[in-house]
């Protein structure tokens, strides 16, 4: 029996970014409807913390009501559903409406239809004793394994968390899984290992600094089976924007033409200048203006260097004239290369002048 399902992970619904995170949830729901999905799977960290789950569950339930009754929703807890938990208040005590909570540890089995069964493994800091789990033999033609943890050897965006929950690849084959639908890694991954398709959709929204690339969910079709990544436009992207500083402290930036209001802009400030206070004031004004247009703006000034009097030095003026003559002939992608050459040249000059003091 053919079945379509949508896999999402690490949405991190939160009070602090409620409007943004729920806009992504709305798009996920709309994709479910568009693709005629019979199941929506949340592979952990649906909420940013236990407190967020408690305070946002009513809004979450309301959004799910937009789904057709034929679409079943499964919510597997991740490590963030355990964060900031109140003593003696279990996640199971909350009503998530259409979403069926898969919190039974170490695992539970659920029948999706005549040909597909779901093996649900909620987050645990240690999965090493999986061979001792009492898991029934595979009864359906296709077993879909839903879990939250890290598979060693797969690229990860961001720092490893203290309670990482390492999933041995052998666990998938040991339980005869055909598809391992996973959360926890905030980067996308889709590949076959032996007879098992390992699928990480990555974080459904840009949750932290450095999560570059498009945010996605995975559309699964069990007939083949076949998995496909679908872009979430409402999630935006983490975009690194170079900001070049002149000797006089003027800022020059080149914003990509395809930016959207949901994007997180990270300003990478570089240059050699004489007037740090002027640069910081100009940067603060730029950030204030950009925050009116984009979801979030951050910056770093690690590549900004200060040297008083450098603009009047004959070596500096001679170097910059030669650089401007060369750089004016190049546009587009090569701009960054010539800006780097400018920075390196001025840094070399700065080092030479300071060594003479």
Secondary structure, DSSP 8 states (H G I E B T S, - for coil): ---EEEEE----B-STTHHHHHHHHHHHHHHHHHTT-SEEEEES-SBSSHHHHHHHHHHHHHHHTTS-TT-EEEEE--SGGGTT--TT--GGGS--TTEEE---SS-EEEE-SSSEEEEEE---S--TTGGGS------SSEEEEEEESB-TTS--SS---SS--B--HHHHHHTT-SEEEEES-SS-EEEEETTEEEEE---SS--STT--S--EEEEEETTTTEEEEEE-GGG--EEEEEEEE-TT--EEE---TT--TT-EEEEEEEEEES-HHHHHHHHHHHHHHHHTTSSEEEEEEEEEEE-TTGGGSHHHHHHHHHHHHHHTT--GGGHHHHHHHHHHHHHHHHHHHHHT-
